[in-house]
Amino acid sequence: MPLDIITGLQRGDEGKGAIVDRMLATGVYSWNVRFQGGANAGHTVTVGDQKLILHLIPSGVMHKKVELGLGQGMIIDPFGLREEVEQLVKLGIDVINRLYVSSGAKLVMPWDKMLDWAIDRVRAKAVGKKVEEGGGVATTQRGIGPAYANAISRDGITVAQLIRPKVLEKRLEVVVPVINCTIRGLQQELGLSNDELPEISIAEAFEQLKPIGEWLTPMACQLHNLLRESLMSVSDKWVLAEGGQGRFLSVDALCSYPSCTSSITTSNAVFAGLGLEMKKEWIGKIIGVVKAYQTAVGNHPMPTYIGNEYQAQIQEVGGEFGATTGRKRDCCWLNALELREAARFCDVIYVTKLDVLTNIPLIPIATALVLNDDPFTELPETWDEYMQCHPLYGINMPGWTGDISGIRKTEDLPRQARIYLAKIARITGKRIIGVGVGPEREQYCT
């Protein structure tokens, strides 16, 4: 049966988890799977009066009849995964018996986080700044970049290798000397001692990793075979694939590189990230999620930054603080150039957090950018050029007032809110299938 896909069309934090939750509540899905990224994404799960922030386990964890999968395109921190599982088990949520981890997934090793920290400081040093001043990429420090880099350079470790002690020991004998060469170079460049940035001991690494491999063994599997079985069946149970981050954090987004994540975040990555062959009949809906405004954390080109009193208002009302980093998100008006580009990767649109813009008197949308006094309507090809751009607001529309959180039909929204949605649909060329008007599962319009 079909594989439906949910991806973000901005820079992450679009509210994809809430959409996944609503879709799984329909009861038509048997699987909720992730296909890329790692613990650099985050979503909040509410259990009674407690809130958990999960970074690896898919958003459907609260749906007890849904199987959960972590695909081979992911970079998985096994220690972080164990921590998430243990938190859920303490709250009485059965996850161990329905969590399936691809044996082909690469792993974030303890040294990857250390490398992440050090490498960003080398970048900052090269431009004469501190990381905190925007000198580096401002990564989440969760080891994602080094882990992906090691995977591509064939110096990574897979789930399959981790859960086999003899294989793991031999693998460490090859990998650790390579990592230590990098560490010694970083020590020299940053003037750090071995105590501050220690080299890796093969024996100590094995003793640290062997127990986590034993813990992970019951969940490790050839996930792609299980998914193929579901997709090829005649049952009415579907697969829902959930992307992390968003289009403009994708490593293949020209205008964002290198201020991006280390994986391809769009629907293009789904089949490879799940280890599946691409079959047209398996593709269901590709749903792109767009927040009614834009946000970003870190050193990103955001020409539509809201530089007035509404910045703090949107941050507060929208709860714009990173689930992974805790940092305040920069809030920006919509950028039509980005919307058009991102919409190429989806069939339909879901707009979230429309309610956050309530009571803002004038809402602009950038329809062009200006670089060196020249206006243009295509995104720049480099991050450097994009950082120098200024917006041209071709759309400036009056806002709306009143509480819209109780509205369930799009046609019942205030007229100006409907006009705003119509402009998003016209810019993207995609049909809007849902509109979020509040944080709760039932607070959305169709």
Secondary structure, 3 states (H helix, E strand, C coil): CCEEEEEECCCCCCCHHHHHHHHHCCCCEEEEEECCECCCCCEEEEECCEEEEECCCCHHHHCCCCEEEECCCEEECHHHHHHHHHHHHHCCCCCHHHEEEECCCEECCHHHHHHHHHHHHHHHHHCCCCHHHCCCCCCCCCCHHHHHHHHHCCCCCEHHHHCCHHHHHHHHHHHHHHHHHHHHHHHHHHCCCCCCCCCCCHHHHHHHHHHHHHHHHHHEECHHHHHHHHHHCCCCCEEEEECCCCHHHCCCCCCCCCCCCCCCCCHHHHHHHHCCCCCHHHEEEEEEEEECCEEECCCCCCCCECCCCHHHHHHHHHCCECCCCCCECEEECEEHHHHHHHHCCCCEEEEECHHHHCCCCEEEEECEEEECCEEECCCCCCHHHHHCCEEECCEEEECCCCCCCCCCCHHHCCHHHHHHHHHHHHHHCCEEEEEECCCCCCCEEC
